[in-house]
Amino acid sequence: MTIDTLFGLGAAALVGIGLYGLIVLPHPLRKIIAFNVLGGGVFMLFGAIARRGAAAGWGGDPVPQALLITGLVV
């Protein structure tokens, strides 16, 4: 199992936990925290996609990298 696969599985787990929290939890503050966890999973997925392209010997896809940096700044 490569590091890219582990990052992808971790991202999928964070997205799943975030979606579960948004659907099930009734308290508004917990929904905000679940949304934050979901966003962290999406950012992690973008990072894994960008790393996978760069590790394969290609130049690396700049779109996921740009989305990741823009999301972190905003």
C-alpha positions in Angstrom: 0.0 0.0 0.0 1.5 3.3 -1.1 1.4 6.6 0.7 -1.0 7.9 -2.0 -3.4 5.2 -1.3 -3.3 5.9 2.4 -3.9 9.6 1.8 -6.9 8.7 -0.5 -8.4 6.4 2.1 -7.8 9.0 4.9 -9.6 11.6 2.8 -12.5 9.3 2.1 -12.8 8.6 5.8 -12.8 12.3 6.6 -15.4 13.0 4.0 -17.6 10.1 5.2 -17.4 11.2 8.9 -18.2 14.8 7.8 -21.2 13.8 5.8 -22.4 11.5 8.6 -22.1 14.4 11.1 -24.0 16.8 8.8 -26.9 14.4 8.3 -27.2 12.9 11.9 -26.1 15.6 14.4 -28.9 18.0 15.3 -26.8 20.7 17.1 -25.7 23.6 14.9 -22.2 23.9 16.3 -21.6 20.2 15.7 -22.8 20.6 12.1 -20.3 23.4 11.6 -17.5 21.1 13.0 -18.7 18.3 10.7 -18.6 20.6 7.7 -15.1 21.6 8.7 -14.0 17.9 8.8 -15.7 17.4 5.4 -13.7 20.3 4.0 -10.5 18.9 5.5 -11.2 15.6 3.7 -11.7 17.4 0.4 -8.5 19.3 0.8 -6.6 16.1 1.6 -8.1 14.4 -1.5 -7.0 17.3 -3.7 -3.5 17.0 -2.2 -3.4 13.2 -2.8 -4.5 13.8 -6.5 -1.8 16.4 -7.0 0.8 14.2 -5.4 -0.2 11.2 -7.4 0.4 13.0 -10.7 3.7 14.4 -9.6 4.9 11.0 -8.3 4.1 9.2 -11.6 6.8 11.3 -13.4 4.4 13.7 -15.0 4.7 17.4 -14.3 1.9 17.2 -11.7 -1.5 18.6 -12.3 -1.6 22.3 -11.3 -5.4 22.5 -10.9 -5.7 20.4 -7.7 -2.7 22.3 -6.3 -4.2 25.6 -7.1 -7.6 24.6 -5.6 -5.8 23.4 -2.4 -3.8 26.6 -2.0 -6.9 28.8 -2.8 -9.0 26.9 -0.3 -6.4 27.2 2.4 -6.0 30.9 1.9 -9.7 31.7 1.7 
